[in-house]
Amino acid sequence: MKSPRPDLIVLHEHPEWQKPLFAALERRGVNFAPYNVTQAAFGNSEPPQAALYFNQASPSAYVRGNARAVPLALAYMRTLERLGARVLNGADVFSLELSKSVQATLLRTLGIDTPRSFTFNDPGALRAYASQITWPAVLKPDQGGSGARIQVVESLAQVEEIFRRDPSIWLPDNLFLLQEYLPHDPEQGIVRLEFLGGELLYAMRVKTHGRFNLCPSPVCNPDDGEGVCEIPAHEAVDAPPVEFHPYPEVPREAVATARRIVDAAKLDVGGIEYLETPDGRRVFYDINANSNLRPSVAEAFGFDPFERVVDFLERKLQPGWPALGRT
């Protein structure tokens, strides 16, 4: 019989994404409890209710009508950590995932090739950088997620018109980036490397076909049929669905660079994305703390990714692990 006090609490916002993880935890008999941050409250004097917390909240919550989930999750994790709780992918990691601007700066300070970015809260302020901006460019929200609100733009006038036409685009955090546009071979796509406990779990190529919603969860981008939580693009894309392919021959140098990012970000579980340009650049551009693992890709490598995550969580539940985050 399970103890009324769980060993593990999983913070989440999207129950459909969590079904494979919860099923794996149940199969293994882990005493866990889900904590849905979309409608939640906590007290500042409550002691931690579990030996370990695992954050699975997503920055894209606002596109599903759950904008208040993100600040609650962040405040709760900060409180838990101050009370001495052990939180995987905790407040600092989640804060990094919530800001593409900070991610870009982290990559730059690590000496890793990353798109040149300009962060702004008023399009007119970008005119001070007009001589440094190359066109086309990518317009994206600082708090990203599932490709929402990303679009390719051709001029500052177009950027200004976008915000003038639809002020709601500023939501939820009133901050945007104008980022260097990097072409890549559509037949090669981009590369996403999934890490677990600081080690590569698997790598995959993602053929985008011009789409920005590259969420690897089969709920969003199934192997067949339409996704049930697809994020609509700002402009319709008449293209095939996103494709996900195992990439066993991923270059060792790329893995080593991604591991440096994982270590610097103190990422417990997450994905690192890069692309290769026609002129030979390998450019890293995205750090994902919420990893929607792709079973069909992992199966090509001979394992169930959620069983591996449970292995990792069970190790973290053993006595003697550090109080916060990764080893």
Secondary structure, 3 states (H helix, E strand, C coil): CCCCCCCEEEEECCHHHHHHHHHHHHHCCCCEEEEECCCCCCCCCCCCCCCEEEECCCHHHHHHCCCCHHHHHHHHHHHHHHCCCCEECCHHHHHHHCCHHHHHHHHHHCCCCCCCEEEECCHHHHHHHHHHCCCCEEEEECCCCCCCCCEEECCHHHHHHHHHHCHHHHCCCCCEEEEECCCCCCCCCEEEEEEECCEEEEEEEEECCCCCCCCCCCCCCCCCCCCCCCCCCCCCCCCCCCEEEECCCCCHHHHHHHHHHHHHHCCCEEEEEEEECCCCCEEEEEEECCCCCCHHHHHHCCCCHHHHHHHHHHHHCCCCCCCCCCC
